[in-house]
Amino acid sequence: MSDMTLKDGLTAMEVASYLRRHPEFLNEFPDLALALRLPRDQGAAASLASYQLDVLRDKNRELTRRLRELIEIAHENEQLMIRVHSLTLSLMRATSLGDSVSRVVAGLTEDFHTDLVRVVLFGRSDSAPVSEWLILEAGGKNAMPAFAEFLQRNEPLCGRLQPDKLAALFGARAGEVQSAVLMPVNGLGMLAIGSHDMDRFHPGMGTVFLKLIAEAITASVARYPLD
């Protein structure tokens, strides 16, 4: 073994000498420890076998932790899908514009445990309920220039909204909103959800379920044209 020449001209003795001078080497490359073959008579190599076992246990613990996280995420997604499905069914049963938007707010408040909800519709309707959560903008999207870029992108916006947007949506309660999500309703308006928790909505969060909710609301509201 001592005469074995390795790649780049290194000999086995030089590699062994390096490892003796750097006993922490396997801490930085634990996968290498698992690849080493121990002699049948372990003797002095028993500590390495023990180290290999520790590495395997650490890997097992990490895999178990990651599996547990994936199971939790899958469970949360399943619950979210059930809630989105329930909201969609509820909107399908709506019989008027007022009934539709009322079901939107009730579903988001009760099933999704939201703090503040605002539905913005571009147009007028005599049948729509009068409430702080419903904003009817007769002038259309052009009357809300603060949201021009958002409406053009036609994608959910998550995180902290600018003060002018918060004021337009939540009025006197704008100061309560620490984080928010804003969803376009396909040219018909917008849906805004405000939270007292600054971490509930953030730019890096997934938007798949938000898009499904927006699509369900769009389909429901579109059945009742605004003036």
N, CA and C of each residue as an Amber inpcrd file, in Angstrom:
protein
   681
   0.8230000  -1.2080000   0.0000000   0.0000000   0.0000000   0.0000000
   0.8570000   1.2570000   0.0000000   1.9990000   1.2040000   0.6830000
   2.8260000   2.4070000   0.8020000   3.4180000   2.8200000  -0.5210000
   3.5150000   1.8870000  -1.4730000   4.1030000   2.2320000  -2.7660000
   3.0460000   2.6300000  -3.7880000   1.7690000   2.5790000  -3.3950000
   0.6960000   2.8960000  -4.3440000   0.7540000   4.3780000  -4.7140000
   0.7360000   4.6640000  -6.0270000   0.7400000   6.0380000  -6.5060000
  -0.6720000   6.4150000  -6.9290000  -1.1730000   7.5110000  -6.3880000
  -2.5310000   7.9520000  -6.6770000  -2.5160000   9.0340000  -7.7450000
  -3.6890000   9.5120000  -8.0880000  -3.8130000  10.5720000  -9.0810000
  -3.0380000  11.8030000  -8.6430000  -2.4890000  12.5290000  -9.6180000
  -1.6980000  13.7500000  -9.3790000  -0.3860000  13.4440000  -8.6580000
   0.0830000  12.1850000  -8.7180000   1.3830000  11.8560000  -8.1670000
   1.4060000  11.6100000  -6.6810000   0.2740000  11.6700000  -6.0070000
   0.2410000  11.4270000  -4.5660000   0.3850000   9.9350000  -4.2840000
   1.0370000   9.6200000  -3.1770000   1.1330000   8.2280000  -2.7450000
   0.2010000   8.0000000  -1.5780000  -0.1130000   6.7360000  -1.3140000
  -0.9960000   6.3930000  -0.2040000  -0.4290000   6.8920000   1.1130000
   0.9180000   6.8440000   1.2640000   1.5370000   7.3140000   2.4950000
   1.3220000   8.8140000   2.6780000   1.3820000   9.5610000   1.5710000
   1.1750000  11.0100000   1.6550000  -0.2610000  11.3250000   2.0540000
  -1.2100000  10.5490000   1.5050000  -2.6170000  10.7490000   1.8820000
  -2.8040000  10.4300000   3.3660000  -2.2080000   9.3090000   3.8100000
  -2.3220000   8.9290000   5.2160000  -1.6980000   9.9840000   6.1170000
  -0.5560000  10.5200000   5.6900000   0.1170000  11.5530000   6.4730000
  -0.7370000  12.8030000   6.5770000  -1.3840000  13.1480000   5.4600000
  -2.2570000  14.3330000   5.4620000  -3.4110000  14.1370000   6.4370000
  -4.0350000  12.9710000   6.4270000  -5.1640000  12.6980000   7.3090000
  -4.7480000  12.7230000   8.7660000  -3.5080000  12.2620000   9.0570000
  -3.0320000  12.3030000  10.4410000  -2.8600000  13.7400000  10.9100000
  -2.4180000  14.5970000   9.9780000  -2.2280000  16.0110000  10.3420000
  -3.5530000  16.7750000  10.3960000  -4.5910000  16.2230000   9.7910000
  -5.9040000  16.8890000   9.7480000  -6.9840000  15.9130000  10.2110000
  -7.0010000  15.6160000  11.4960000  -7.9570000  14.6300000  12.0200000
  -9.4180000  15.0630000  11.8680000  -9.6600000  16.3630000  11.6160000
 -11.0330000  16.8520000  11.4670000 -11.5460000  16.7010000  10.0350000
 -10.7360000  16.1020000   9.1610000 -11.0820000  16.0190000   7.7410000
 -12.4540000  15.3840000   7.5160000 -12.7410000  14.2900000   8.1970000
 -13.9990000  13.5800000   7.9890000 -15.2060000  14.3470000   8.5190000
 -14.9480000  15.3080000   9.4150000 -16.0580000  16.1520000   9.8670000
 -16.5920000  17.0060000   8.7370000 -15.6940000  17.3850000   7.8340000
 -16.0940000  18.2260000   6.7090000 -16.6250000  17.4000000   5.5420000
 -16.2410000  16.1220000   5.4980000 -16.6890000  15.2440000   4.4130000
 -17.2280000  13.9350000   5.0050000 -18.3640000  13.9840000   5.7140000
 -18.8910000  12.7870000   6.3730000 -19.2590000  11.6700000   5.3990000
 -19.6160000  12.0230000   4.1540000 -19.9720000  11.0000000   3.1810000
 -18.7750000  10.1080000   2.8520000 -17.5600000  10.6710000   2.9780000
 -16.3490000   9.8890000   2.7000000 -16.1710000   8.7870000   3.7410000
 -16.5240000   9.0830000   4.9740000 -16.3890000   8.0890000   6.0350000
 -17.2590000   6.8770000   5.7530000 -18.4260000   7.1120000   5.1560000
 -19.3250000   6.0140000   4.8570000 -18.8050000   5.1550000   3.7110000
 -17.9890000   5.7400000   2.8510000 -17.4790000   5.0200000   1.6870000
 -16.2420000   4.1810000   2.0030000 -15.5900000   4.4620000   3.1320000
 -14.3700000   3.7220000   3.4780000 -14.6920000   2.2870000   3.8850000
 -13.8380000   1.3360000   3.4910000 -13.9870000  -0.0750000   3.8670000
 -13.0120000  -0.3880000   5.0010000 -13.5430000  -0.8980000   6.0900000
 -12.7190000  -1.2240000   7.2490000 -12.1970000  -2.6540000   7.1530000
 -11.0170000  -2.9280000   7.7200000 -10.5030000  -4.3020000   7.7390000
 -11.3760000  -5.1780000   8.6230000 -11.3650000  -6.5110000   8.3730000
 -12.1990000  -7.4240000   9.1440000 -11.8580000  -7.3390000  10.6260000
 -10.5600000  -7.3280000  10.9380000 -10.1330000  -7.1750000  12.3230000
 -10.0520000  -5.6910000  12.6070000 -11.1520000  -5.1210000  13.1400000
 -11.2440000  -3.6660000  13.2520000 -10.1790000  -3.0910000  14.1790000
  -9.9860000  -3.6500000  15.3160000  -8.9510000  -3.1780000  16.2300000
  -8.9580000  -1.6760000  16.3720000  -7.8790000  -1.0180000  15.9130000
  -7.7500000   0.4400000  16.0340000  -8.7610000   1.1670000  15.1740000
  -9.3810000   0.4630000  14.2130000 -10.3530000   1.1190000  13.3320000
 -11.7440000   1.1670000  13.9400000 -11.8730000   0.6300000  15.1620000
 -13.1930000   0.6040000  15.7940000 -13.7750000   2.0070000  15.9280000
 -12.9200000   2.9950000  16.2120000 -13.4210000   4.3660000  16.3650000
 -14.0010000   4.8910000  15.0580000 -13.4020000   4.4860000  13.9330000
 -13.9320000   4.9050000  12.6450000 -15.2810000   4.2550000  12.3850000
 -15.4050000   2.9700000  12.7590000 -16.6930000   2.2950000  12.6020000
 -17.7590000   2.9880000  13.4370000 -17.3750000   3.4020000  14.6410000
 -18.3100000   4.1260000  15.5040000 -18.6940000   5.4590000  14.8790000
 -17.6970000   6.1060000  14.2660000 -17.9650000   7.3960000  13.6150000
 -18.9290000   7.1980000  12.4470000 -18.6990000   6.1310000  11.6550000
 -19.5930000   5.8520000  10.5460000 -21.0260000   5.6480000  11.0280000
 -21.1760000   4.9510000  12.1470000 -22.4970000   4.7200000  12.7090000
 -23.1450000   6.0320000  13.1350000 -22.3480000   6.9230000  13.7350000
 -22.8740000   8.2360000  14.1400000 -23.3400000   9.0350000  12.9260000
 -22.5380000   8.9580000  11.8410000 -22.9230000   9.6790000  10.6280000
 -24.2330000   9.1420000  10.0860000 -24.3730000   7.8310000  10.0620000
 -25.6120000   7.2220000   9.5820000 -26.8080000   7.6260000  10.4470000
 -26.5810000   7.6940000  11.7570000 -27.6650000   8.1100000  12.6410000
 -28.0580000   9.5610000  12.3900000 -27.0470000  10.4210000  12.1800000
 -27.3380000  11.8300000  11.8860000 -28.1260000  11.9580000  10.5830000
 -27.7080000  11.1770000   9.5880000 -28.4180000  11.2260000   8.3030000
 -29.8570000  10.7440000   8.4720000 -30.0180000   9.7120000   9.2530000
 -31.3590000   9.1750000   9.4840000 -32.2420000  10.1910000  10.1930000
 -31.6660000  10.8770000  11.1920000 -32.4290000  11.9030000  11.9040000
 -32.8220000  13.0440000  10.9610000 -31.8810000  13.4410000  10.0860000
 -32.1750000  14.5180000   9.1430000 -33.2550000  14.1030000   8.1470000
 -33.1630000  12.8920000   7.6540000 -34.1790000  12.4020000   6.7220000
 -35.5420000  12.3020000   7.4010000 -35.5470000  11.8710000   8.6470000
 -36.7990000  11.7810000   9.4000000 -37.4020000  13.1660000   9.5970000
 -36.5350000  14.1380000   9.9240000 -37.0220000  15.5060000  10.1130000
 -37.6100000  16.0610000   8.8270000 -36.9180000  15.8530000   7.7080000
 -37.4020000  16.3530000   6.4210000 -38.6990000  15.6690000   6.0100000
 -38.8000000  14.3710000   6.2750000 -40.0280000  13.6470000   5.9590000
 -41.1880000  14.1750000   6.7770000 -40.9160000  14.4640000   8.0590000
 -41.9680000  15.0130000   8.9280000 -42.4300000  16.3780000   8.4040000
 -41.4790000  17.1990000   7.9560000 -41.8380000  18.5060000   7.4040000
 -42.6930000  18.3620000   6.1470000 -42.3100000  17.4310000   5.2810000
 -43.0740000  17.2180000   4.0490000 -44.4900000  16.7390000   4.3500000
 -44.6200000  15.8770000   5.3560000 -45.9470000  15.3860000   5.7480000
 -46.7960000  16.5320000   6.2770000 -46.1890000  17.4110000   7.0840000
 -46.9170000  18.5560000   7.6280000 -47.3620000  19.5040000   6.5160000
 -46.4580000  19.7440000   5.5490000 -46.8000000  20.6160000   4.4230000
 -47.9340000  20.0130000   3.6010000 -47.8540000  18.6960000   3.3550000
 -48.8970000  18.0140000   2.5970000 -50.2400000  18.1080000   3.3170000
 -50.2090000  17.9690000   4.6580000 -51.4490000  18.0760000   5.4410000
 -52.0220000  19.4850000   5.3630000 -51.1570000  20.4890000   5.4730000
 -51.6150000  21.8770000   5.3820000 -52.2050000  22.1680000   4.0030000
 -51.5470000  21.6710000   2.9560000 -52.0510000  21.8870000   1.5970000
 -53.3990000  21.1950000   1.3940000 -53.5420000  20.0240000   2.0010000
 -54.8110000  19.3100000   1.8900000 -55.9360000  20.1150000   2.5360000
 -55.6620000  20.6700000   3.7190000 -56.6670000  21.4790000   4.4000000
 -57.0000000  22.7390000   3.6110000 -55.9790000  23.3570000   3.0110000
 -56.2160000  24.5420000   2.1920000 -57.0770000  24.2110000   0.9800000
 -56.7920000  23.0770000   0.3500000 -57.5650000  22.6810000  -0.8230000
 -59.0260000  22.4410000  -0.4530000 -59.2620000  21.8420000   0.7080000
 -60.6310000  21.6160000   1.1660000 -61.3480000  22.9510000   1.3670000
 -60.6460000  23.9210000   1.9510000 -61.2560000  25.2380000   2.1850000
 -61.5520000  25.9430000   0.8730000 -60.6060000  25.8780000  -0.0690000
 -60.8300000  26.5010000  -1.3800000 -62.0130000  25.8380000  -2.0780000
 -62.0900000  24.5160000  -1.9720000 -63.1980000  23.7830000  -2.5910000
 -64.5260000  24.1940000  -1.9710000 -64.5470000  24.3230000  -0.6530000
 -65.7760000  24.7280000   0.0440000 -66.2020000  26.1270000  -0.3720000
 -65.2320000  27.0350000  -0.5020000 -65.5470000  28.3950000  -0.9380000
 -66.0940000  28.3870000  -2.3580000 -65.5050000  27.5880000  -3.2270000
 -65.9660000  27.4960000  -4.6090000 -67.4030000  26.9890000  -4.6790000
 -67.7110000  25.9500000  -3.9060000 -69.0700000  25.4190000  -3.8840000
 -70.0570000  26.4660000  -3.3640000 -69.6330000  27.1970000  -2.3400000
 -70.4910000  28.2370000  -1.7870000 -70.7920000  29.3100000  -2.8240000
 -69.7750000  29.6970000  -3.5880000 -69.9730000  30.7260000  -4.6110000
 -70.8600000  30.2220000  -5.7470000 -70.8050000  28.9300000  -6.0270000
 -71.6620000  28.3560000  -7.0650000 -73.1350000  28.4270000  -6.6660000
 -73.4020000  28.4520000  -5.3620000 -74.7770000  28.5010000  -4.8750000
 -75.3120000  29.9310000  -4.7810000 -74.4690000  30.9180000  -4.9820000
 -74.8910000  32.3240000  -4.8690000 -75.9390000  32.6480000  -5.9300000
 -76.8810000  33.4880000  -5.5660000 -77.9850000  33.8160000  -6.4790000
 -78.0020000  35.2740000  -6.9200000 -77.0420000  36.0560000  -6.4470000
 -76.9780000  37.4630000  -6.8390000 -75.5630000  37.9760000  -6.5970000
 -75.2840000  39.1820000  -7.0900000 -73.9720000  39.7760000  -6.8610000
 -73.7350000  39.9940000  -5.3740000 -74.7380000  40.5320000  -4.7000000
 -74.6000000  40.7610000  -3.2610000 -74.3550000  39.4760000  -2.5030000
 -75.0680000  38.4140000  -2.9070000 -74.8870000  37.1150000  -2.2660000
 -73.4800000  36.5850000  -2.5170000 -72.9650000  36.7900000  -3.7300000
 -71.6240000  36.3040000  -4.0780000 -70.5520000  36.9610000  -3.2220000
 -70.5580000  38.2890000  -3.1940000 -69.4990000  38.9810000  -2.4480000
 -69.6300000  38.7410000  -0.9500000 -70.8570000  38.5680000  -0.4580000
 -71.0550000  38.2720000   0.9620000 -70.4740000  36.9090000   1.3070000
 -70.6650000  35.9500000   0.3910000 -70.1130000  34.6100000   0.6170000
 -68.5810000  34.6340000   0.5740000 -68.0230000  35.4860000  -0.2830000
 -66.5650000  35.6120000  -0.3500000 -66.0120000  36.0550000   0.9990000
 -66.5690000  37.1190000   1.5250000 -66.0740000  37.6690000   2.7810000
 -66.3160000  36.7050000   3.9440000 -67.4930000  36.0880000   3.9720000
 -67.7990000  35.1520000   5.0530000 -66.8600000  33.9370000   5.0070000
 -66.6230000  33.4170000   3.8130000 -65.7550000  32.2520000   3.6790000
 -64.3270000  32.5550000   4.0800000 -63.8030000  33.6900000   3.6390000
 -62.4240000  34.0480000   3.9710000 -62.2640000  34.3480000   5.4580000
 -63.2730000  34.9480000   6.0470000 -63.2020000  35.2950000   7.4650000
 -63.3370000  34.0690000   8.3640000 -64.3010000  33.2050000   8.0370000
 -64.5910000  32.0670000   8.9090000 -63.6610000  30.8700000   8.6600000
 -63.4440000  30.5380000   7.3870000 -62.6720000  29.3300000   7.0750000
 -61.1740000  29.5850000   6.9740000 -60.7960000  30.7810000   6.5260000
 -59.3800000  31.0870000   6.3660000 -58.8450000  31.9800000   7.4860000
 -59.7360000  32.3480000   8.4200000 -59.3550000  33.1080000   9.6150000
 -58.5850000  34.3860000   9.2600000 -59.1450000  35.1450000   8.3500000
 -58.5270000  36.4160000   7.9610000 -58.9980000  37.5350000   8.8900000
 -58.1970000  38.5770000   8.9970000 -58.5370000  39.7020000   9.8660000
 -59.4020000  40.7420000   9.1590000 -58.9580000  41.1670000   7.9900000
 -59.6780000  42.1890000   7.2300000 -59.7910000  41.7690000   5.7740000
 -60.9720000  41.9180000   5.2020000 -61.1960000  41.5750000   3.7960000
 -61.8250000  42.7750000   3.0980000 -61.3580000  43.0450000   1.8920000
 -61.9330000  44.1020000   1.0760000 -62.1440000  43.5810000  -0.3480000
 -63.3670000  43.7420000  -0.8410000 -63.6820000  43.3860000  -2.2220000
 -63.8660000  44.6830000  -2.9930000 -63.0910000  44.8490000  -4.0560000
 -63.1840000  46.0390000  -4.9060000 -63.7660000  45.6170000  -6.2480000
 -64.8610000  46.2520000  -6.6570000 -65.4740000  45.9620000  -7.9540000
 -65.5340000  47.2360000  -8.7810000 -65.1920000  47.1140000 -10.0530000
 -65.1980000  48.2620000 -10.9450000 -66.5760000  48.3950000 -11.5900000
 -67.3800000  49.3370000 -11.0650000 -68.7230000  49.5540000 -11.5940000
 -69.6930000  49.8790000 -10.4810000 -70.9780000  49.8760000 -10.8160000
 -72.0180000  50.1730000  -9.8370000 -73.0520000  49.0520000  -9.8270000
 -73.7000000  48.8890000  -8.6970000 -74.7560000  47.8840000  -8.5850000
 -75.7020000  48.2770000  -7.4590000 -76.9920000  48.3570000  -7.7850000
 -77.9850000  48.7060000  -6.7750000 -78.2670000  47.5430000  -5.8260000
 -77.9120000  46.3280000  -6.2720000 -78.1940000  45.1600000  -5.4420000
 -77.0490000  44.8080000  -4.4920000 -75.9330000  45.4910000  -4.6180000
 -74.7780000  45.1810000  -3.7730000 -75.0020000  45.7080000  -2.3630000
 -74.5620000  44.9970000  -1.3590000 -74.7310000  45.4430000   0.0220000
 -73.8570000  46.6650000   0.3230000 -74.3160000  47.4590000   1.2550000
 -73.5350000  48.6050000   1.6960000 -72.7310000  48.1700000   2.9150000
 -71.4160000  48.0950000   2.7560000 -70.5630000  47.6260000   3.8470000
 -69.1570000  48.1580000   3.6510000 -68.3960000  48.2440000   4.7480000
 -67.0320000  48.7350000   4.6510000 -66.1360000  47.7810000   3.8800000
 -66.5200000  46.4920000   3.7790000 -65.6790000  45.5210000   3.0770000
 -65.9090000  45.5070000   1.5680000 -66.9210000  46.2580000   1.0820000
 -67.1880000  46.3120000  -0.3530000 -66.9430000  47.7160000  -0.8790000
 -66.0630000  47.8150000  -1.8690000 -65.7500000  49.1020000  -2.5010000
 -66.1790000  49.0380000  -3.9610000 -67.1580000  49.8480000  -4.3200000
 -67.6160000  49.9310000  -5.7030000 -67.0150000  51.1790000  -6.3270000
 -66.1680000  50.9990000  -7.3080000 -65.5010000  52.1200000  -7.9720000
 -66.1250000  52.3070000  -9.3480000 -67.0600000  53.2810000  -9.4160000
 -67.7850000  53.5190000 -10.6700000 -66.8600000  53.9610000 -11.7940000
 -65.7420000  54.5910000 -11.4530000 -64.8140000  55.0720000 -12.4720000
 -63.9100000  53.9920000 -13.0360000 -64.0420000  52.7780000 -12.5290000
 -63.2210000  51.6810000 -13.0280000 -61.7870000  51.7530000 -12.5330000
 -60.9360000  50.9500000 -13.1200000 -59.5410000  50.8730000 -12.6730000
 -58.7830000  52.1770000 -12.8840000 -59.2170000  52.9820000 -13.8640000
 -58.5350000  54.2630000 -14.1090000 -58.7060000  55.2340000 -12.9440000
 -59.7200000  54.9840000 -12.1200000 -59.9550000  55.8470000 -10.9640000
 -59.0910000  55.4350000  -9.7740000 -58.3130000  54.3590000  -9.9550000
 -57.4350000  53.8890000  -8.8710000 -56.0180000  53.7350000  -9.4210000
 -55.3680000  54.8510000  -9.7430000 -54.0380000  54.7950000 -10.3710000
 -52.9730000  54.1340000  -9.5190000 -53.1470000  54.1070000  -8.2080000
 -52.1480000  53.4850000  -7.3270000 -52.0060000  51.9910000  -7.6200000
 -53.0260000  51.3980000  -8.2400000 -53.0140000  49.9580000  -8.5040000
 -52.7880000  49.6310000  -9.9770000 -52.4180000  50.6270000 -10.7710000
 -52.2700000  50.4230000 -12.2120000 -51.2540000  49.3370000 -12.5380000
 -50.0780000  49.3960000 -11.9290000 -49.0400000  48.4030000 -12.2080000
 -49.4720000  47.0120000 -11.7530000 -50.0850000  46.9390000 -10.5840000
 -50.5530000  45.6550000 -10.0760000 -51.5820000  45.0330000 -11.0110000
 -52.5380000  45.8160000 -11.4690000 -53.5790000  45.3010000 -12.3530000
 -53.0180000  44.8980000 -13.7070000 -51.9940000  45.5980000 -14.1560000
 -51.3760000  45.2460000 -15.4340000 -50.6410000  43.9130000 -15.3350000
 -49.9880000  43.6540000 -14.2000000 -49.2690000  42.3980000 -14.0080000
 -50.2290000  41.2240000 -13.8570000 -51.4010000  41.4790000 -13.2760000
 -52.4420000  40.4570000 -13.1210000 -51.9440000  39.2410000 -12.3370000
 -51.1640000  39.4910000 -11.2840000 -50.6320000  38.4460000 -10.4230000
 -50.8520000  38.8470000  -8.9580000 -51.0430000  37.8720000  -8.0610000
 -51.2010000  38.1960000  -6.6370000 -49.9840000  38.9510000  -6.1000000
 -50.2320000  39.8730000  -5.1950000 -49.1740000  40.6560000  -4.5660000
 -49.2070000  40.3880000  -3.0700000 -48.1010000  39.9080000  -2.5140000
 -48.0550000  39.5430000  -1.0970000 -46.9730000  40.3300000  -0.3680000
 -47.2620000  40.6940000   0.8690000 -46.2630000  41.3870000   1.6790000
 -46.8210000  42.6480000   2.3040000 -46.0140000  43.6750000   2.3170000
 -46.4260000  44.9580000   2.8940000 -46.7840000  45.9300000   1.7770000
 -48.0060000  46.4140000   1.8040000 -48.4620000  47.3370000   0.7720000
 -48.0450000  48.7650000   1.1090000 -47.9150000  49.5650000   0.0840000
 -47.5640000  50.9710000   0.2800000 -48.7240000  51.7010000   0.9540000
 -48.4130000  52.7750000   1.6970000 -49.4500000  53.4950000   2.4540000
 -50.6370000  53.9510000   1.6110000 -50.3870000  54.4030000   0.3640000
 -51.5070000  54.8700000  -0.4630000 -52.4480000  53.7300000  -0.8280000
 -51.8990000  52.5510000  -1.0410000 -52.7420000  51.3890000  -1.3400000
 -53.5340000  50.9700000  -0.1030000 -52.8700000  50.9530000   1.0520000
 -53.5540000  50.5880000   2.2910000 -54.6960000  51.5510000   2.5880000
 -54.4510000  52.8340000   2.4040000 -55.4830000  53.8370000   2.6760000
 -56.6750000  53.6710000   1.7460000 -56.4030000  53.3850000   0.4640000
 -57.4820000  53.2210000  -0.5210000 -58.3310000  51.9930000  -0.2230000
 -57.7100000  50.9630000   0.3310000 -58.4210000  49.7110000   0.5620000
 -59.0580000  49.6210000   1.9450000 -58.3230000  50.0240000   2.9600000
 -58.7730000  49.7910000   4.3320000 -59.1820000  51.0630000   5.0740000
 -59.0080000  52.2090000   4.4470000 -59.4680000  53.4450000   5.0480000
 -58.9080000  53.6960000   6.4310000 -59.8000000  53.9510000   7.3870000
 -59.3910000  54.2820000   8.7480000 -58.6980000  53.1190000   9.4460000
 -58.8420000  51.9200000   8.9220000 -58.2460000  50.7430000   9.5640000
 -56.9180000  50.3410000   8.9090000 -56.4160000  51.1870000   8.0360000
 -55.1670000  50.8800000   7.3310000 -54.0090000  50.6400000   8.2980000
 -54.0040000  51.3490000   9.4240000 -52.9270000  51.2020000  10.3920000
 -52.8820000  49.8360000  11.0540000 -53.9920000  49.0830000  10.9700000
 -54.0260000  47.7500000  11.5690000 -53.3290000  46.7020000  10.7100000
 -53.1580000  47.0150000   9.4400000 -52.6430000  46.0240000   8.4860000
 -51.1230000  45.9970000   8.5090000 -50.5730000  44.8650000   8.9590000
 -49.1250000  44.6930000   9.0140000 -48.5880000  43.9220000   7.8070000
 -49.4290000  43.1080000   7.1990000 -49.0770000  42.4200000   5.9630000
 -50.3780000  42.1710000   5.2080000 -50.2710000  41.9960000   3.9030000
 -51.4910000  41.8680000   3.1060000 -51.2360000  41.0690000   1.8440000
 -52.3310000  40.6060000   1.2630000 -52.2720000  39.9820000  -0.0520000
 -53.3330000  40.6510000  -0.9150000 -52.9690000  40.9300000  -2.1470000
 -53.8530000  41.6030000  -3.0850000 -53.9800000  40.7290000  -4.3210000
 -55.2250000  40.4090000  -4.6980000 -55.4590000  39.5280000  -5.8330000
 -56.3330000  40.2050000  -6.8810000 -55.9550000  40.1320000  -8.1510000
 -56.8070000  40.6920000  -9.2020000 -57.9950000  39.7870000  -9.4660000
 -59.1350000  40.3650000  -9.7900000 -60.3240000  39.5920000 -10.1380000
 -60.5920000  39.7880000 -11.6280000 -59.6250000  39.4290000 -12.4270000
 -59.7010000  39.3590000 -13.8900000 -60.4100000  40.5430000 -14.5370000
 -59.9420000  41.7330000 -14.2290000 -60.4980000  42.9320000 -14.8500000
 -61.7750000  43.4430000 -14.2160000 -62.3590000  42.6530000 -13.3200000
 -63.6110000  43.0460000 -12.6770000 -63.3760000  43.8080000 -11.3850000
 -62.1890000  43.6490000 -10.8130000 -61.8910000  44.3100000  -9.5550000
 -60.6960000  43.6940000  -8.8550000 -60.7080000  43.7260000  -7.5350000
 -59.6020000  43.2110000  -6.7330000 -60.1410000  42.6320000  -5.4350000
 -59.3400000  41.7550000  -4.8530000 -59.6330000  41.2330000  -3.5240000
 -58.4150000  41.5010000  -2.6510000 -58.6240000  42.1220000  -1.5050000
 -57.5250000  42.4220000  -0.5900000 -57.7890000  41.7590000   0.7610000
 -56.7480000  41.1500000   1.3130000 -56.8300000  40.5430000   2.6400000
 -55.7240000  41.1440000   3.4940000 -56.0910000  41.7430000   4.6030000
 -55.1180000  42.3500000   5.5010000 -54.9830000  41.5460000   6.7800000
 -53.7740000  41.4960000   7.3040000 -53.5150000  40.7450000   8.5280000
 -52.8430000  41.6240000   9.5750000 -53.1440000  41.3340000  10.8430000
 -52.4810000  42.0290000  11.9440000 -51.0810000  41.4700000  12.1730000
 -50.7970000  40.3220000  11.5640000 -49.5040000  39.6420000  11.7090000
 -48.6010000  40.0120000  10.5360000 -47.4410000  40.6180000  10.8150000
 -46.5510000  41.0490000   9.7510000 -45.9160000  39.8870000   8.9830000
 -45.9740000  38.6840000   9.5500000 -45.3530000  37.5320000   8.9000000
 -46.3450000  36.6330000   8.1730000 -47.6350000  36.9390000   8.2570000
 -48.6040000  36.0280000   7.6400000 -48.4900000  36.0280000   6.1140000
 -48.3490000  37.2010000   5.5250000 -48.2060000  37.3080000   4.0720000
 -46.8400000  37.9000000   3.7480000 -46.1110000  37.2300000   2.8760000
 -44.7650000  37.7090000   2.5240000 -44.4920000  37.4110000   1.0500000
 -43.5600000  38.1170000   0.4260000 -43.3060000  37.9630000  -1.0170000
 -42.9230000  36.5520000  -1.4440000 -42.3190000  35.7720000  -0.5540000
 -41.8600000  34.4490000  -0.9470000 -42.9010000  33.3460000  -0.8250000
 -44.1040000  33.6620000  -0.3860000 -45.1040000  32.6280000  -0.1690000
 -45.6920000  32.1440000  -1.4930000 -46.2020000  30.9240000  -1.4920000
 -46.8140000  30.3680000  -2.6910000 -48.1350000  31.0510000  -3.0080000
 -48.4660000  31.1120000  -4.2810000 -49.6810000  31.8240000  -4.6970000
 -50.6740000  30.9250000  -5.4310000 -50.4270000  29.6220000  -5.4600000
 -51.3210000  28.7200000  -6.1970000 -52.7460000  28.7930000  -5.6530000
 -52.8890000  28.6860000  -4.3360000 -54.2230000  28.7120000  -3.7400000
 -54.8600000  30.0970000  -3.8680000 -54.0560000  31.1350000  -3.8200000
 -54.5840000  32.4880000  -3.9990000 -55.1670000  32.6480000  -5.4000000
 -54.4840000  32.1040000  -6.3880000 -54.9830000  32.1880000  -7.7650000
 -56.2790000  31.3960000  -7.9280000 -56.3690000  30.2480000  -7.2660000
 -57.5980000  29.4530000  -7.3370000 -58.7720000  30.2100000  -6.7220000
 -58.5190000  30.8730000  -5.6020000 -59.5670000  31.6690000  -4.9600000
 -60.0030000  32.8080000  -5.8700000 -59.0320000  33.5030000  -6.4670000
 -59.3460000  34.6180000  -7.3610000 -60.1470000  34.1470000  -8.5660000
 -59.8040000  32.9960000  -9.1140000 -60.5330000  32.4650000 -10.2680000
 -61.9680000  32.1000000  -9.8940000 -62.1470000  31.5390000  -8.7030000
 -63.5000000  31.1930000  -8.2530000 -64.3470000  32.4480000  -8.0680000
 -63.7480000  33.4820000  -7.4940000 -64.4670000  34.7450000  -7.2980000
 -64.8020000  35.3790000  -8.6440000 -63.8550000  35.3500000  -9.5620000
 -64.0840000  35.9150000 -10.8940000 -65.2740000  35.2440000 -11.5630000
 -65.2930000  33.9080000 -11.5450000 -66.3850000  33.1690000 -12.1950000
 -67.7300000  33.4900000 -11.5610000 -67.7370000  33.6750000 -10.2440000
 -68.9840000  33.9630000  -9.5530000 -69.4830000  35.3800000  -9.8330000
 -68.5930000  36.3480000  -9.7070000 -68.9800000  37.7580000  -9.8880000
 -69.3350000  38.0550000 -11.3460000 -68.6620000  37.3960000 -12.2840000
 -68.8920000  37.6670000 -13.7010000 -70.3180000  37.3240000 -14.1420000
 -71.0280000  36.5300000 -13.3550000 -72.4110000  36.1650000 -13.7080000
 -73.3760000  37.3370000 -13.5630000 -72.9350000  38.3510000 -12.8310000
 -73.8040000  39.4910000 -12.5510000 -73.1270000  40.7780000 -12.9850000
 -73.2870000  41.1730000 -14.2500000 -72.6010000  42.3570000 -14.7900000
 -72.9030000  43.6090000 -13.9740000 -71.8900000  44.4300000 -13.7880000
 -72.0530000  45.7060000 -13.0950000 -72.4830000  46.7820000 -14.0790000
 -73.0870000  47.8220000 -13.5370000 -73.5170000  48.9490000 -14.3800000
 -72.2970000  49.7970000 -14.7660000
